[in-house]
Amino acid sequence: MGTSIYKIIEVVGTSTASWEDAARNAVETSAKTLKDLRVAEIVKLDMTVDEGLVTSYRARVNISFKFHGEG
């Protein structure tokens, strides 16, 4: 059995509806350009506020994907 290497990146997803949608947006948008996504870990949740009202939800997500070397 071979060994595997994984790269971890941090992305921030946003949504006007919920933190769940924000996290989903982060993963699904990342999946459009990255291959072999393995794990997504929500590391921070926050929101933007304007005049006392919540205007958007943000999820900071660490995403790991399998690293494929050259050749």
PDB file of N, CA, C, O and CB in Angstrom:
ATOM      1  N   MET A   1       0.847  -1.181   0.000  1.00  0.00           N
ATOM      2  CA  MET A   1       0.000   0.000   0.000  1.00  0.00           C
ATOM      3  C   MET A   1       0.891   1.243   0.000  1.00  0.00           C
ATOM      4  O   MET A   1       1.823   1.336   0.799  1.00  0.00           O
ATOM      5  CB  MET A   1      -0.963  -0.001   1.226  1.00  0.00           C
ATOM      6  N   GLY A   2       0.614   2.188  -0.881  1.00  0.00           N
ATOM      7  CA  GLY A   2       1.414   3.401  -0.987  1.00  0.00           C
ATOM      8  C   GLY A   2       1.037   4.434   0.053  1.00  0.00           C
ATOM      9  O   GLY A   2       0.062   4.288   0.790  1.00  0.00           O
ATOM     10  N   THR A   3       1.830   5.466   0.087  1.00  0.00           N
ATOM     11  CA  THR A   3       1.543   6.563   0.993  1.00  0.00           C
ATOM     12  C   THR A   3       0.868   7.687   0.230  1.00  0.00           C
ATOM     13  O   THR A   3       0.978   7.772  -0.993  1.00  0.00           O
ATOM     14  CB  THR A   3       2.826   7.063   1.677  1.00  0.00           C
ATOM     15  N   SER A   4       0.178   8.540   0.948  1.00  0.00           N
ATOM     16  CA  SER A   4      -0.509   9.676   0.334  1.00  0.00           C
ATOM     17  C   SER A   4      -0.107  10.960   1.039  1.00  0.00           C
ATOM     18  O   SER A   4       0.215  10.960   2.227  1.00  0.00           O
ATOM     19  CB  SER A   4      -2.043   9.488   0.385  1.00  0.00           C
ATOM     20  N   ILE A   5      -0.129  12.035   0.300  1.00  0.00           N
ATOM     21  CA  ILE A   5       0.143  13.369   0.830  1.00  0.00           C
ATOM     22  C   ILE A   5      -1.087  14.224   0.567  1.00  0.00           C
ATOM     23  O   ILE A   5      -1.690  14.151  -0.503  1.00  0.00           O
ATOM     24  CB  ILE A   5       1.431  14.001   0.182  1.00  0.00           C
ATOM     25  N   TYR A   6      -1.449  15.032   1.549  1.00  0.00           N
ATOM     26  CA  TYR A   6      -2.608  15.901   1.409  1.00  0.00           C
ATOM     27  C   TYR A   6      -2.207  17.345   1.648  1.00  0.00           C
ATOM     28  O   TYR A   6      -1.414  17.646   2.541  1.00  0.00           O
ATOM     29  CB  TYR A   6      -3.724  15.484   2.379  1.00  0.00           C
ATOM     30  N   LYS A   7      -2.756  18.219   0.850  1.00  0.00           N
ATOM     31  CA  LYS A   7      -2.562  19.666   0.987  1.00  0.00           C
ATOM     32  C   LYS A   7      -3.790  20.216   1.699  1.00  0.00           C
ATOM     33  O   LYS A   7      -4.904  19.749   1.458  1.00  0.00           O
ATOM     34  CB  LYS A   7      -2.344  20.368  -0.419  1.00  0.00           C
ATOM     35  N   ILE A   8      -3.605  21.197   2.569  1.00  0.00           N
ATOM     36  CA  ILE A   8      -4.718  21.838   3.265  1.00  0.00           C
ATOM     37  C   ILE A   8      -4.710  23.322   2.930  1.00  0.00           C
ATOM     38  O   ILE A   8      -3.690  24.002   3.049  1.00  0.00           O
ATOM     39  CB  ILE A   8      -4.628  21.614   4.806  1.00  0.00           C
ATOM     40  N   ILE A   9      -5.872  23.806   2.509  1.00  0.00           N
ATOM     41  CA  ILE A   9      -6.021  25.239   2.237  1.00  0.00           C
ATOM     42  C   ILE A   9      -7.155  25.788   3.099  1.00  0.00           C
ATOM     43  O   ILE A   9      -8.002  25.038   3.584  1.00  0.00           O
ATOM     44  CB  ILE A   9      -6.298  25.503   0.717  1.00  0.00           C
ATOM     45  N   GLU A  10      -7.157  27.089   3.277  1.00  0.00           N
ATOM     46  CA  GLU A  10      -8.221  27.746   4.022  1.00  0.00           C
ATOM     47  C   GLU A  10      -9.001  28.636   3.064  1.00  0.00           C
ATOM     48  O   GLU A  10      -8.422  29.439   2.332  1.00  0.00           O
ATOM     49  CB  GLU A  10      -7.650  28.572   5.215  1.00  0.00           C
ATOM     50  N   VAL A  11     -10.316  28.483   3.077  1.00  0.00           N
ATOM     51  CA  VAL A  11     -11.182  29.312   2.246  1.00  0.00           C
ATOM     52  C   VAL A  11     -12.306  29.868   3.121  1.00  0.00           C
ATOM     53  O   VAL A  11     -12.589  29.341   4.197  1.00  0.00           O
ATOM     54  CB  VAL A  11     -11.758  28.496   1.039  1.00  0.00           C
ATOM     55  N   VAL A  12     -12.932  30.926   2.650  1.00  0.00           N
ATOM     56  CA  VAL A  12     -14.067  31.516   3.357  1.00  0.00           C
ATOM     57  C   VAL A  12     -15.260  31.521   2.419  1.00  0.00           C
ATOM     58  O   VAL A  12     -15.211  32.105   1.337  1.00  0.00           O
ATOM     59  CB  VAL A  12     -13.743  32.962   3.859  1.00  0.00           C
ATOM     60  N   GLY A  13     -16.330  30.866   2.844  1.00  0.00           N
ATOM     61  CA  GLY A  13     -17.579  30.876   2.080  1.00  0.00           C
ATOM     62  C   GLY A  13     -18.543  31.857   2.712  1.00  0.00           C
ATOM     63  O   GLY A  13     -18.517  32.082   3.921  1.00  0.00           O
ATOM     64  N   THR A  14     -19.390  32.435   1.883  1.00  0.00           N
ATOM     65  CA  THR A  14     -20.372  33.393   2.394  1.00  0.00           C
ATOM     66  C   THR A  14     -21.770  33.018   1.926  1.00  0.00           C
ATOM     67  O   THR A  14     -21.949  32.314   0.932  1.00  0.00           O
ATOM     68  CB  THR A  14     -20.025  34.824   1.942  1.00  0.00           C
ATOM     69  N   SER A  15     -22.755  33.508   2.670  1.00  0.00           N
ATOM     70  CA  SER A  15     -24.155  33.293   2.321  1.00  0.00           C
ATOM     71  C   SER A  15     -25.001  34.339   3.032  1.00  0.00           C
ATOM     72  O   SER A  15     -24.666  34.771   4.135  1.00  0.00           O
ATOM     73  CB  SER A  15     -24.616  31.855   2.697  1.00  0.00           C
ATOM     74  N   THR A  16     -26.070  34.735   2.414  1.00  0.00           N
ATOM     75  CA  THR A  16     -27.014  35.619   3.090  1.00  0.00           C
ATOM     76  C   THR A  16     -28.056  34.816   3.858  1.00  0.00           C
ATOM     77  O   THR A  16     -28.873  35.397   4.572  1.00  0.00           O
ATOM     78  CB  THR A  16     -27.699  36.543   2.081  1.00  0.00           C
ATOM     79  N   ALA A  17     -28.043  33.481   3.723  1.00  0.00           N
ATOM     80  CA  ALA A  17     -29.061  32.637   4.353  1.00  0.00           C
ATOM     81  C   ALA A  17     -28.616  31.983   5.661  1.00  0.00           C
ATOM     82  O   ALA A  17     -29.346  32.027   6.651  1.00  0.00           O
ATOM     83  CB  ALA A  17     -29.477  31.573   3.397  1.00  0.00           C
ATOM     84  N   SER A  18     -27.406  31.366   5.676  1.00  0.00           N
ATOM     85  CA  SER A  18     -27.007  30.614   6.870  1.00  0.00           C
ATOM     86  C   SER A  18     -25.525  30.266   6.831  1.00  0.00           C
ATOM     87  O   SER A  18     -24.868  30.365   5.795  1.00  0.00           O
ATOM     88  CB  SER A  18     -27.841  29.334   7.002  1.00  0.00           C
ATOM     89  N   TRP A  19     -25.012  29.850   8.008  1.00  0.00           N
ATOM     90  CA  TRP A  19     -23.632  29.375   8.075  1.00  0.00           C
ATOM     91  C   TRP A  19     -23.487  28.069   7.306  1.00  0.00           C
ATOM     92  O   TRP A  19     -22.458  27.826   6.676  1.00  0.00           O
ATOM     93  CB  TRP A  19     -23.189  29.186   9.538  1.00  0.00           C
ATOM     94  N   GLU A  20     -24.500  27.243   7.355  1.00  0.00           N
ATOM     95  CA  GLU A  20     -24.462  25.971   6.620  1.00  0.00           C
ATOM     96  C   GLU A  20     -24.301  26.226   5.118  1.00  0.00           C
ATOM     97  O   GLU A  20     -23.490  25.574   4.459  1.00  0.00           O
ATOM     98  CB  GLU A  20     -25.748  25.147   6.889  1.00  0.00           C
ATOM     99  N   ASP A  21     -25.060  27.157   4.589  1.00  0.00           N
ATOM    100  CA  ASP A  21     -24.929  27.499   3.168  1.00  0.00           C
ATOM    101  C   ASP A  21     -23.560  28.109   2.873  1.00  0.00           C
ATOM    102  O   ASP A  21     -22.979  27.855   1.818  1.00  0.00           O
ATOM    103  CB  ASP A  21     -26.041  28.476   2.748  1.00  0.00           C
ATOM    104  N   ALA A  22     -23.050  28.905   3.796  1.00  0.00           N
ATOM    105  CA  ALA A  22     -21.729  29.508   3.605  1.00  0.00           C
ATOM    106  C   ALA A  22     -20.652  28.423   3.523  1.00  0.00           C
ATOM    107  O   ALA A  22     -19.777  28.481   2.658  1.00  0.00           O
ATOM    108  CB  ALA A  22     -21.410  30.494   4.755  1.00  0.00           C
ATOM    109  N   ALA A  23     -20.713  27.439   4.414  1.00  0.00           N
ATOM    110  CA  ALA A  23     -19.746  26.334   4.392  1.00  0.00           C
ATOM    111  C   ALA A  23     -19.900  25.514   3.112  1.00  0.00           C
ATOM    112  O   ALA A  23     -18.906  25.140   2.489  1.00  0.00           O
ATOM    113  CB  ALA A  23     -19.926  25.427   5.631  1.00  0.00           C
ATOM    114  N   ARG A  24     -21.124  25.241   2.729  1.00  0.00           N
ATOM    115  CA  ARG A  24     -21.371  24.491   1.493  1.00  0.00           C
ATOM    116  C   ARG A  24     -20.817  25.247   0.290  1.00  0.00           C
ATOM    117  O   ARG A  24     -20.214  24.642  -0.596  1.00  0.00           O
ATOM    118  CB  ARG A  24     -22.882  24.229   1.308  1.00  0.00           C
ATOM    119  N   ASN A  25     -21.012  26.547   0.252  1.00  0.00           N
ATOM    120  CA  ASN A  25     -20.481  27.353  -0.857  1.00  0.00           C
ATOM    121  C   ASN A  25     -18.961  27.274  -0.915  1.00  0.00           C
ATOM    122  O   ASN A  25     -18.385  27.195  -2.000  1.00  0.00           O
ATOM    123  CB  ASN A  25     -20.923  28.819  -0.718  1.00  0.00           C
ATOM    124  N   ALA A  26     -18.310  27.294   0.240  1.00  0.00           N
ATOM    125  CA  ALA A  26     -16.853  27.204   0.275  1.00  0.00           C
ATOM    126  C   ALA A  26     -16.375  25.893  -0.335  1.00  0.00           C
ATOM    127  O   ALA A  26     -15.451  25.882  -1.149  1.00  0.00           O
ATOM    128  CB  ALA A  26     -16.343  27.334   1.711  1.00  0.00           C
ATOM    129  N   VAL A  27     -17.001  24.795   0.058  1.00  0.00           N
ATOM    130  CA  VAL A  27     -16.579  23.474  -0.432  1.00  0.00           C
ATOM    131  C   VAL A  27     -16.929  23.292  -1.900  1.00  0.00           C
ATOM    132  O   VAL A  27     -16.082  22.873  -2.689  1.00  0.00           O
ATOM    133  CB  VAL A  27     -17.229  22.362   0.399  1.00  0.00           C
ATOM    134  N   GLU A  28     -18.156  23.598  -2.274  1.00  0.00           N
ATOM    135  CA  GLU A  28     -18.591  23.345  -3.647  1.00  0.00           C
ATOM    136  C   GLU A  28     -17.887  24.248  -4.652  1.00  0.00           C
ATOM    137  O   GLU A  28     -17.629  23.826  -5.780  1.00  0.00           O
ATOM    138  CB  GLU A  28     -20.088  23.531  -3.758  1.00  0.00           C
ATOM    139  N   THR A  29     -17.577  25.466  -4.269  1.00  0.00           N
ATOM    140  CA  THR A  29     -16.821  26.343  -5.168  1.00  0.00           C
ATOM    141  C   THR A  29     -15.379  25.855  -5.298  1.00  0.00           C
ATOM    142  O   THR A  29     -14.810  25.873  -6.390  1.00  0.00           O
ATOM    143  CB  THR A  29     -16.850  27.802  -4.656  1.00  0.00           C
ATOM    144  N   SER A  30     -14.793  25.422  -4.187  1.00  0.00           N
ATOM    145  CA  SER A  30     -13.431  24.887  -4.235  1.00  0.00           C
ATOM    146  C   SER A  30     -13.356  23.640  -5.107  1.00  0.00           C
ATOM    147  O   SER A  30     -12.373  23.429  -5.819  1.00  0.00           O
ATOM    148  CB  SER A  30     -12.935  24.567  -2.824  1.00  0.00           C
ATOM    149  N   ALA A  31     -14.387  22.826  -5.049  1.00  0.00           N
ATOM    150  CA  ALA A  31     -14.405  21.574  -5.813  1.00  0.00           C
ATOM    151  C   ALA A  31     -14.414  21.809  -7.327  1.00  0.00           C
ATOM    152  O   ALA A  31     -14.123  20.891  -8.094  1.00  0.00           O
ATOM    153  CB  ALA A  31     -15.619  20.747  -5.418  1.00  0.00           C
ATOM    154  N   LYS A  32     -14.740  23.003  -7.755  1.00  0.00           N
ATOM    155  CA  LYS A  32     -14.734  23.297  -9.189  1.00  0.00           C
ATOM    156  C   LYS A  32     -13.322  23.371  -9.761  1.00  0.00           C
ATOM    157  O   LYS A  32     -13.129  23.165 -10.959  1.00  0.00           O
ATOM    158  CB  LYS A  32     -15.459  24.602  -9.453  1.00  0.00           C
ATOM    159  N   THR A  33     -12.319  23.667  -8.904  1.00  0.00           N
ATOM    160  CA  THR A  33     -10.949  23.801  -9.400  1.00  0.00           C
ATOM    161  C   THR A  33      -9.962  22.851  -8.733  1.00  0.00           C
ATOM    162  O   THR A  33      -8.838  22.704  -9.215  1.00  0.00           O
ATOM    163  CB  THR A  33     -10.483  25.209  -9.206  1.00  0.00           C
ATOM    164  N   LEU A  34     -10.349  22.208  -7.647  1.00  0.00           N
ATOM    165  CA  LEU A  34      -9.459  21.278  -6.949  1.00  0.00           C
ATOM    166  C   LEU A  34      -9.971  19.855  -7.137  1.00  0.00           C
ATOM    167  O   LEU A  34     -11.177  19.628  -7.238  1.00  0.00           O
ATOM    168  CB  LEU A  34      -9.358  21.630  -5.434  1.00  0.00           C
ATOM    169  N   LYS A  35      -9.045  18.899  -7.182  1.00  0.00           N
ATOM    170  CA  LYS A  35      -9.419  17.494  -7.347  1.00  0.00           C
ATOM    171  C   LYS A  35      -9.207  16.736  -6.047  1.00  0.00           C
ATOM    172  O   LYS A  35      -8.381  17.114  -5.217  1.00  0.00           O
ATOM    173  CB  LYS A  35      -8.609  16.843  -8.481  1.00  0.00           C
ATOM    174  N   ASP A  36      -9.957  15.672  -5.886  1.00  0.00           N
ATOM    175  CA  ASP A  36      -9.805  14.751  -4.754  1.00  0.00           C
ATOM    176  C   ASP A  36      -9.938  15.428  -3.394  1.00  0.00           C
ATOM    177  O   ASP A  36      -9.113  15.208  -2.508  1.00  0.00           O
ATOM    178  CB  ASP A  36      -8.470  14.069  -4.834  1.00  0.00           C
ATOM    179  N   LEU A  37     -10.978  16.255  -3.224  1.00  0.00           N
ATOM    180  CA  LEU A  37     -11.237  16.834  -1.902  1.00  0.00           C
ATOM    181  C   LEU A  37     -11.535  15.702  -0.933  1.00  0.00           C
ATOM    182  O   LEU A  37     -12.243  14.756  -1.278  1.00  0.00           O
ATOM    183  CB  LEU A  37     -12.422  17.858  -1.946  1.00  0.00           C
ATOM    184  N   ARG A  38     -10.996  15.795   0.281  1.00  0.00           N
ATOM    185  CA  ARG A  38     -11.156  14.699   1.239  1.00  0.00           C
ATOM    186  C   ARG A  38     -11.925  15.110   2.491  1.00  0.00           C
ATOM    187  O   ARG A  38     -12.894  14.451   2.867  1.00  0.00           O
ATOM    188  CB  ARG A  38      -9.801  14.168   1.635  1.00  0.00           C
ATOM    189  N   VAL A  39     -11.500  16.190   3.137  1.00  0.00           N
ATOM    190  CA  VAL A  39     -12.107  16.597   4.409  1.00  0.00           C
ATOM    191  C   VAL A  39     -12.288  18.106   4.405  1.00  0.00           C
ATOM    192  O   VAL A  39     -11.431  18.844   3.919  1.00  0.00           O
ATOM    193  CB  VAL A  39     -11.233  16.148   5.624  1.00  0.00           C
ATOM    194  N   ALA A  40     -13.409  18.556   4.952  1.00  0.00           N
ATOM    195  CA  ALA A  40     -13.635  19.987   5.153  1.00  0.00           C
ATOM    196  C   ALA A  40     -13.909  20.202   6.637  1.00  0.00           C
ATOM    197  O   ALA A  40     -14.783  19.560   7.219  1.00  0.00           O
ATOM    198  CB  ALA A  40     -14.827  20.521   4.265  1.00  0.00           C
ATOM    199  N   GLU A  41     -13.154  21.108   7.236  1.00  0.00           N
ATOM    200  CA  GLU A  41     -13.277  21.388   8.665  1.00  0.00           C
ATOM    201  C   GLU A  41     -13.633  22.851   8.860  1.00  0.00           C
ATOM    202  O   GLU A  41     -12.882  23.735   8.448  1.00  0.00           O
ATOM    203  CB  GLU A  41     -11.968  21.039   9.418  1.00  0.00           C
ATOM    204  N   ILE A  42     -14.757  23.110   9.476  1.00  0.00           N
ATOM    205  CA  ILE A  42     -15.145  24.483   9.774  1.00  0.00           C
ATOM    206  C   ILE A  42     -14.327  24.939  10.971  1.00  0.00           C
ATOM    207  O   ILE A  42     -14.407  24.345  12.046  1.00  0.00           O
ATOM    208  CB  ILE A  42     -16.687  24.604  10.052  1.00  0.00           C
ATOM    209  N   VAL A  43     -13.539  25.996  10.787  1.00  0.00           N
ATOM    210  CA  VAL A  43     -12.657  26.452  11.856  1.00  0.00           C
ATOM    211  C   VAL A  43     -13.136  27.747  12.511  1.00  0.00           C
ATOM    212  O   VAL A  43     -12.712  28.079  13.618  1.00  0.00           O
ATOM    213  CB  VAL A  43     -11.264  26.648  11.315  1.00  0.00           C
ATOM    214  N   LYS A  44     -14.021  28.476  11.828  1.00  0.00           N
ATOM    215  CA  LYS A  44     -14.522  29.714  12.417  1.00  0.00           C
ATOM    216  C   LYS A  44     -15.813  30.115  11.713  1.00  0.00           C
ATOM    217  O   LYS A  44     -15.938  29.992  10.495  1.00  0.00           O
ATOM    218  CB  LYS A  44     -13.463  30.850  12.318  1.00  0.00           C
ATOM    219  N   LEU A  45     -16.759  30.592  12.497  1.00  0.00           N
ATOM    220  CA  LEU A  45     -18.000  31.140  11.960  1.00  0.00           C
ATOM    221  C   LEU A  45     -18.104  32.591  12.394  1.00  0.00           C
ATOM    222  O   LEU A  45     -17.826  32.916  13.548  1.00  0.00           O
ATOM    223  CB  LEU A  45     -19.242  30.320  12.436  1.00  0.00           C
ATOM    224  N   ASP A  46     -18.503  33.467  11.475  1.00  0.00           N
ATOM    225  CA  ASP A  46     -18.793  34.842  11.854  1.00  0.00           C
ATOM    226  C   ASP A  46     -19.861  35.389  10.920  1.00  0.00           C
ATOM    227  O   ASP A  46     -20.337  34.691  10.025  1.00  0.00           O
ATOM    228  CB  ASP A  46     -17.510  35.721  11.812  1.00  0.00           C
ATOM    229  N   MET A  47     -20.223  36.619  11.134  1.00  0.00           N
ATOM    230  CA  MET A  47     -21.241  37.248  10.284  1.00  0.00           C
ATOM    231  C   MET A  47     -20.929  38.722  10.135  1.00  0.00           C
ATOM    232  O   MET A  47     -20.239  39.322  10.959  1.00  0.00           O
ATOM    233  CB  MET A  47     -22.663  37.051  10.869  1.00  0.00           C
ATOM    234  N   THR A  48     -21.453  39.284   9.067  1.00  0.00           N
ATOM    235  CA  THR A  48     -21.317  40.725   8.881  1.00  0.00           C
ATOM    236  C   THR A  48     -22.618  41.387   9.347  1.00  0.00           C
ATOM    237  O   THR A  48     -23.711  40.840   9.195  1.00  0.00           O
ATOM    238  CB  THR A  48     -21.000  41.080   7.378  1.00  0.00           C
ATOM    239  N   VAL A  49     -22.460  42.573   9.915  1.00  0.00           N
ATOM    240  CA  VAL A  49     -23.590  43.295  10.486  1.00  0.00           C
ATOM    241  C   VAL A  49     -23.602  44.708   9.920  1.00  0.00           C
ATOM    242  O   VAL A  49     -22.563  45.362   9.837  1.00  0.00           O
ATOM    243  CB  VAL A  49     -23.516  43.318  12.042  1.00  0.00           C
ATOM    244  N   ASP A  50     -24.773  45.166   9.537  1.00  0.00           N
ATOM    245  CA  ASP A  50     -24.932  46.526   9.036  1.00  0.00           C
ATOM    246  C   ASP A  50     -26.130  47.155   9.727  1.00  0.00           C
ATOM    247  O   ASP A  50     -27.253  46.666   9.604  1.00  0.00           O
ATOM    248  CB  ASP A  50     -25.107  46.545   7.486  1.00  0.00           C
ATOM    249  N   GLU A  51     -25.892  48.228  10.447  1.00  0.00           N
ATOM    250  CA  GLU A  51     -26.932  48.941  11.192  1.00  0.00           C
ATOM    251  C   GLU A  51     -27.719  48.005  12.103  1.00  0.00           C
ATOM    252  O   GLU A  51     -28.943  48.095  12.203  1.00  0.00           O
ATOM    253  CB  GLU A  51     -27.882  49.642  10.228  1.00  0.00           C
ATOM    254  N   GLY A  52     -26.999  47.111  12.759  1.00  0.00           N
ATOM    255  CA  GLY A  52     -27.629  46.216  13.719  1.00  0.00           C
ATOM    256  C   GLY A  52     -28.294  44.988  13.133  1.00  0.00           C
ATOM    257  O   GLY A  52     -28.864  44.186  13.873  1.00  0.00           O
ATOM    258  N   LEU A  53     -28.234  44.821  11.819  1.00  0.00           N
ATOM    259  CA  LEU A  53     -28.859  43.669  11.174  1.00  0.00           C
ATOM    260  C   LEU A  53     -27.792  42.770  10.549  1.00  0.00           C
ATOM    261  O   LEU A  53     -26.816  43.250   9.974  1.00  0.00           O
ATOM    262  CB  LEU A  53     -29.871  44.130  10.102  1.00  0.00           C
ATOM    263  N   VAL A  54     -27.993  41.476  10.670  1.00  0.00           N
ATOM    264  CA  VAL A  54     -27.082  40.520  10.047  1.00  0.00           C
ATOM    265  C   VAL A  54     -27.292  40.568   8.533  1.00  0.00           C
ATOM    266  O   VAL A  54     -28.405  40.396   8.037  1.00  0.00           O
ATOM    267  CB  VAL A  54     -27.312  39.071  10.603  1.00  0.00           C
ATOM    268  N   THR A  55     -26.190  40.806   7.811  1.00  0.00           N
ATOM    269  CA  THR A  55     -26.299  40.895   6.346  1.00  0.00           C
ATOM    270  C   THR A  55     -25.719  39.681   5.638  1.00  0.00           C
ATOM    271  O   THR A  55     -26.109  39.386   4.509  1.00  0.00           O
ATOM    272  CB  THR A  55     -25.601  42.142   5.849  1.00  0.00           C
ATOM    273  N   SER A  56     -24.785  38.962   6.286  1.00  0.00           N
ATOM    274  CA  SER A  56     -24.281  37.725   5.690  1.00  0.00           C
ATOM    275  C   SER A  56     -23.595  36.867   6.737  1.00  0.00           C
ATOM    276  O   SER A  56     -23.119  37.350   7.765  1.00  0.00           O
ATOM    277  CB  SER A  56     -23.313  38.033   4.542  1.00  0.00           C
ATOM    278  N   TYR A  57     -23.562  35.586   6.440  1.00  0.00           N
ATOM    279  CA  TYR A  57     -22.894  34.594   7.278  1.00  0.00           C
ATOM    280  C   TYR A  57     -21.619  34.167   6.573  1.00  0.00           C
ATOM    281  O   TYR A  57     -21.585  34.048   5.348  1.00  0.00           O
ATOM    282  CB  TYR A  57     -23.820  33.364   7.565  1.00  0.00           C
ATOM    283  N   ARG A  58     -20.553  33.934   7.368  1.00  0.00           N
ATOM    284  CA  ARG A  58     -19.278  33.515   6.786  1.00  0.00           C
ATOM    285  C   ARG A  58     -18.753  32.298   7.533  1.00  0.00           C
ATOM    286  O   ARG A  58     -18.809  32.226   8.761  1.00  0.00           O
ATOM    287  CB  ARG A  58     -18.242  34.668   6.827  1.00  0.00           C
ATOM    288  N   ALA A  59     -18.246  31.352   6.767  1.00  0.00           N
ATOM    289  CA  ALA A  59     -17.655  30.152   7.350  1.00  0.00           C
ATOM    290  C   ALA A  59     -16.230  30.023   6.835  1.00  0.00           C
ATOM    291  O   ALA A  59     -16.008  29.941   5.627  1.00  0.00           O
ATOM    292  CB  ALA A  59     -18.494  28.878   7.009  1.00  0.00           C
ATOM    293  N   ARG A  60     -15.265  30.006   7.747  1.00  0.00           N
ATOM    294  CA  ARG A  60     -13.870  29.758   7.387  1.00  0.00           C
ATOM    295  C   ARG A  60     -13.679  28.242   7.443  1.00  0.00           C
ATOM    296  O   ARG A  60     -13.947  27.606   8.462  1.00  0.00           O
ATOM    297  CB  ARG A  60     -12.854  30.521   8.359  1.00  0.00           C
ATOM    298  N   VAL A  61     -13.213  27.676   6.328  1.00  0.00           N
ATOM    299  CA  VAL A  61     -13.158  26.224   6.188  1.00  0.00           C
ATOM    300  C   VAL A  61     -11.758  25.793   5.742  1.00  0.00           C
ATOM    301  O   VAL A  61     -11.219  26.321   4.769  1.00  0.00           O
ATOM    302  CB  VAL A  61     -14.227  25.732   5.179  1.00  0.00           C
ATOM    303  N   ASN A  62     -11.178  24.831   6.460  1.00  0.00           N
ATOM    304  CA  ASN A  62      -9.949  24.185   5.997  1.00  0.00           C
ATOM    305  C   ASN A  62     -10.362  22.993   5.152  1.00  0.00           C
ATOM    306  O   ASN A  62     -11.143  22.151   5.595  1.00  0.00           O
ATOM    307  CB  ASN A  62      -9.023  23.745   7.200  1.00  0.00           C
ATOM    308  N   ILE A  63      -9.841  22.923   3.943  1.00  0.00           N
ATOM    309  CA  ILE A  63     -10.176  21.836   3.025  1.00  0.00           C
ATOM    310  C   ILE A  63      -8.902  21.080   2.688  1.00  0.00           C
ATOM    311  O   ILE A  63      -7.886  21.679   2.334  1.00  0.00           O
ATOM    312  CB  ILE A  63     -10.865  22.375   1.730  1.00  0.00           C
ATOM    313  N   SER A  64      -8.966  19.758   2.802  1.00  0.00           N
ATOM    314  CA  SER A  64      -7.804  18.955   2.408  1.00  0.00           C
ATOM    315  C   SER A  64      -8.114  18.231   1.106  1.00  0.00           C
ATOM    316  O   SER A  64      -9.240  17.804   0.849  1.00  0.00           O
ATOM    317  CB  SER A  64      -7.418  17.939   3.523  1.00  0.00           C
ATOM    318  N   PHE A  65      -7.074  18.112   0.303  1.00  0.00           N
ATOM    319  CA  PHE A  65      -7.205  17.377  -0.965  1.00  0.00           C
ATOM    320  C   PHE A  65      -5.923  16.631  -1.230  1.00  0.00           C
ATOM    321  O   PHE A  65      -4.846  17.023  -0.782  1.00  0.00           O
ATOM    322  CB  PHE A  65      -7.534  18.330  -2.149  1.00  0.00           C
ATOM    323  N   LYS A  66      -6.060  15.546  -1.968  1.00  0.00           N
ATOM    324  CA  LYS A  66      -4.913  14.690  -2.243  1.00  0.00           C
ATOM    325  C   LYS A  66      -3.943  15.396  -3.170  1.00  0.00           C
ATOM    326  O   LYS A  66      -4.332  15.950  -4.199  1.00  0.00           O
ATOM    327  CB  LYS A  66      -5.363  13.358  -2.853  1.00  0.00           C
ATOM    328  N   PHE A  67      -2.670  15.368  -2.789  1.00  0.00           N
ATOM    329  CA  PHE A  67      -1.615  15.980  -3.585  1.00  0.00           C
ATOM    330  C   PHE A  67      -1.111  14.954  -4.599  1.00  0.00           C
ATOM    331  O   PHE A  67      -0.721  13.842  -4.242  1.00  0.00           O
ATOM    332  CB  PHE A  67      -0.451  16.492  -2.680  1.00  0.00           C
ATOM    333  N   HIS A  68      -1.130  15.355  -5.873  1.00  0.00           N
ATOM    334  CA  HIS A  68      -0.632  14.496  -6.946  1.00  0.00           C
ATOM    335  C   HIS A  68       0.651  15.106  -7.490  1.00  0.00           C
ATOM    336  O   HIS A  68       0.623  16.194  -8.067  1.00  0.00           O
ATOM    337  CB  HIS A  68      -1.697  14.323  -8.081  1.00  0.00           C
ATOM    338  N   GLY A  69       1.775  14.419  -7.314  1.00  0.00           N
ATOM    339  CA  GLY A  69       3.047  14.921  -7.800  1.00  0.00           C
ATOM    340  C   GLY A  69       3.158  14.819  -9.309  1.00  0.00           C
ATOM    341  O   GLY A  69       2.307  14.218  -9.966  1.00  0.00           O
ATOM    342  N   GLU A  70       4.194  15.399  -9.846  1.00  0.00           N
ATOM    343  CA  GLU A  70       4.446  15.345 -11.279  1.00  0.00           C
ATOM    344  C   GLU A  70       4.723  13.914 -11.712  1.00  0.00           C
ATOM    345  O   GLU A  70       5.326  13.129 -10.980  1.00  0.00           O
ATOM    346  CB  GLU A  70       5.621  16.258 -11.658  1.00  0.00           C
ATOM    347  N   GLY A  71       4.265  13.589 -12.932  1.00  0.00           N
ATOM    348  CA  GLY A  71       4.605  12.325 -13.560  1.00  0.00           C
ATOM    349  C   GLY A  71       3.857  11.197 -13.032  1.00  0.00           C
ATOM    350  O   GLY A  71       4.048  10.066 -13.478  1.00  0.00           O
TER     351      GLY A  71
END
